[in-house]
């Protein structure tokens, strides 16, 4: 496609009217190939250039988004040097270079997002933004309300501060095979996403995790998707994930001291 004025590209993509697009450009809210563009009349090629407004791609059709119900035993990574099976082996979609959004450890299961959209990935996984993730957890024995309150207040484990947004007991799932060996069930919500955070907190409380299934990332829920199955996200679901990521980023901007960013984990 021919090179065009940015305001025309934004207008044709349905982002804004020509006049509104000019205001977005003047305000520094438009990036082309990673660079902020503030000069009216600037040009780009919508087929080859990466154009973002407020960090969101102008042309979502460039990107693919999938929801996978990860079974146990699959690595949540794009590749493995030892030749082990990864979540990408479960989503055969041709030449699209997908990557998982965040991680689930080998023995965990449930919702994994796969995409080639790095901007959405960053919004959903950056430790500063803290988009909520919800888990169904089967443990070997009941956890006291006092210990659940400890998880929410925060715990020092291996020199690291771990904390759940919420942790509460729930009824067992209807499928008895899912929770073989589980004596009690919890619904745990996280924002931090530390490495093996739920397992480490419960181990510190003397409990062993038997089942750990991710049910939700932001507004996106696993639903009734079967183990090992996947589906493509709808445009509405992608938009909702972007809204959740931007809201988390805005909240981080309001609370994070200037000049200080936490390290990635």
Secondary structure, DSSP 4 states (H G I P E B T S, - for coil): ---EEHHHHHHHTTS--HHHHHHHHHTT-EEETTEE---TT-EE-TTTS-EEETTEES-GGG--EEEEEEPTT-BSSS--TT---BGGGG---TT---EEES---TT-EEEEEEES-HHHHHHHH-TTT---EEEEEEESS---HHHHHHHHH-EEETTEEE--SEEEEEPPPS-TTTTTT-SEEEEEEESS--TTHHHHHHHHTT--EEEEEEEEETTEE-TTPPTT-EEEPPHHHHHHHHHHHHHHHHHHHHHSPTT--PPP-
